[in-house]
Amino acid sequence: SSFTAQEELAFWLNAYNALVLLGVLSHWPIESVQDVRRFVEPSGGFTFFYGLHFRLDGGTTSLAELENDVIRAQGDARIHAAINCASRSCPSLQARPFEPETLNQQLEEVTRAFCNDTRHVRVDSEARTVQLSEIFDWFGSDFEDHAKRLGRPADVLAFVEAFAEPELEGQLGSARQEGWSREFVDYDWSLNRSR
């Protein structure tokens, strides 16, 4: 049988989040996903995202392959607010799975929550700077393309504006138009904890 795009994307998002949890639990105790290492590793986190392979859907995949080749290939930048890498700087892990019937609404909700969380987006009016999660740097073209599809400028801040609460939306619009600097906040890879 064939699956709808919503069914497929919900499946992959849920699979990614579940495999991250499995990866952490399989290497417990750790303080960070960057603690999962092989003998030679080019950078922190490489083994966790590229080196661990999981059985999924009749084959094997790494978290990097699942994110970049499958989930990002769907062309919806909101996914970056839906997947969780078990780290403090990640978007919050949802308490319920993504469902095909409500996927668009769920993606809207998690993206609004992500964009309006001061851990991920902060405006410093005095310094004329917008501080953003490194996620917006790493996947900038995804956010730019999505903003363009929304009829906005192909700009990360325009993407965030689309999901920001009114006050933040106004601040970001002014910052973008006035050319304020953007600063990407160092990612905190320590394990996230329930709040």
N, C-alpha and C positions, 0 to 999 in steps of 0.2 A: 504494500500500500504506500501511497505517497503522503508526505506530510506538508502542511502549510508552512510558509516562512515563519509564522509566529510560533508554531509548534517546534520547529527546528531551533529557532533562536532561544526559546525558553529552555529547551533541553540542554543546549550548549552552555548557557549561562549557569544553570543549576549544576551541570556537570563540573564546570570550572570551579565554582565555589566549593563543591563537595570534595573535589580532588585536592584543592588547597588544604582543606581541613585534614584530609587523609595524609597528605604529605607532612603536615605539622605533627599529627599524632604518631605517624610512623617513625619520626625522628625525635620524639619527646624524650627527655626534656631539652628544650632549646629556648633561647631568649629572643631569637630573630630567625627569620627564614634564611638569612645570610650565614647562620651557623651550620647549615647543611652544606658540607664541602666534600670534595674529592681531593686526591693528593695534589693535583695541579689545577688551579682554577683561575681563569683570567680576571675575574672580578667577583665581588661579593654578590651572592644571590644567583650566580650562574648555574650552579648545580641544582638548586631548588627549581628554577624555572626552565632550564634547558636539559639538565642531566637526569632528573627523575622522569621515568616513563611509567605511564599508567595504562592498564587495559581499559579500553573504552570503545563501545560500538563495533566490536569485532576486530579491533586493531589495537595499536599502542600509540600513545601520544605524550608529548611533554606539555607542560602548562604554556610554554612560549608558543608552540605550534598551535595549540587549541585557541589561544588568544589571538595570535597574529594571522594565522592562515584560515581559521574557521570563523571565529566570532567577529573580528574586525572586518573580515571580508563581507559582512552583511551590510556595511556602509552606514551604520547608525552610531554616531559618537556617544549617544546616551549610554552605550554599553560600558563605557569607562566609569560610570557611576554605579554600575550594577555588579561588576566583578570585584571581589575582595581578595587581597593578597596576604591576609593575616597579619597586616602591619598597621601601626597607629595612623600613618598618613593615608591609608586606603579609605575609600568610601565605606560607609557602615555596611556590615553584613545584614541583610534583611532577615527577619524572623520567619518569613514564609517564602515558599518557593515561587519562582516566576511561573505564571500560568498563561497558556496561549490566549485564552479568552480575554484576559485583562492585561496582556503584556504591554500594550502601548501606554495604558494608564499607569502601570507599575513603573515603566521606564521614565515617564514624565515625573512621577513622584520622587524616585531616587535621584533623578538629575536635579530637580528643584532643591531637594535636601542637600545634595553635594554642593551645588553652586551657592547656596545661602549659608553654608557652614563656614565660620571664620577660620577653621583649620585649613580650608582649601581656597578661600577667596577673602582677601581683606583689602580695604582701601585706606591708605594713609594720606589724608588730605594735606597735612602739613608738609610731608616729604614729597607730595605729588607723585606717589608711587602706588601701583596695584601689586599686591603680593599674591601670588598664585601657587597652587600645588604644582609640583614638577610634572604631574600627569598632563597638565596643559602644555608643557614644553615637549615631553616625550612623544605625545600624540597630537601635536599642534595641527598637522594637516587634516586629521580627522575632524577636529572641532571647526576648523576653517571651512571645510567642505560642507559640514552640516549647517553652519551659519548661512552659507550661501544658498543652500536648499531651502532655508527658512525665509529667504528673501532679504537677508541682512548682508552687510559687508563680510567678506571672507576673512574673518578676524576672530581670534580666540575670545577676546572681550565681547564681541558681538554675540557669540554663542552663549557666554555666561549671562549677558544681558537678557537674552530670550527666556531664561529660566529664573532670573533674579526677582526678588520681592521689589516692589516699586521704589523704595528708597535706594536700595543697592543698584537697581537698574539705572536710576538717574545718575548716581555717582559714577558708575562705570561708563555710561554714555559720555559724560563730561570728560572723564579721564581719557577715553579713547579719542574724542574729538580734539582735546587739547594736547594730545601726544605725551601723556604722563609716562614715566618709565614703568617697566614691568620687571618684577623680581620674582624668581622662582624659588620658593622656600625649600630648603634641604629636606629630603624625604626622611621620615622617621621609620626605620625598618624594624623597630622593636615590636614584639608581638602585641597585637591589640588584645584588649581584655574586655569582658562584658562590663557595661557601666551600670 
